[in-house]
Amino acid sequence: RPRHRPLYREAQALSAARTCYDHHAGRLSVDLTDAFVGRGWVLLDDDTAEITPAGARFFTRFGIELPALRSRGRQLCRPCLDWTERRPHIAGAVGAAITLRYFDLGWMERMKRSHAVIVTPAGRRGFRDAFGVDALKGTP
């Protein structure tokens, strides 16, 4: 009899991609954060996250209005430790805005009665083309 019990499908979905308050979390979000850092769009350490000038240009082209976000009195960009991955994803006003943009583009859809999100076929292409991230890596 195996000692390890497989995760239920919803637990696997929550681990893969979900919302965390108003921003995106899970394995996909951590992979996207790595892509943002790797492309020089975000500087990240344990306590802070900062959008670089190149990142500001990218996020603006992607449909995120950074000046409007700065004027709202909320922290613009901060790391949030992902509870499943134990690594940071992007939170703050930018994290919320980019998550909303993913939904607006039809890249993600909310699961009923859950914080888990479903990556659509358009999202899989979009995450790959825009960020070089395989949105379905390790998903159920």
Secondary structure, DSSP 4 states (H G I P E B T S, - for coil): --SSPPPPHHHHHHHHSEEETTEEESHHHHHHHHHHHHTTSEEE-SS-EEE-HHHHHHHHHTT--HHHHHTTTS-S-EEEE-TTTSSEEEEHHHHHHHHHHHHHTTSEEEPTTSSBEEE-HHHHHHHHHHH---TTTT--
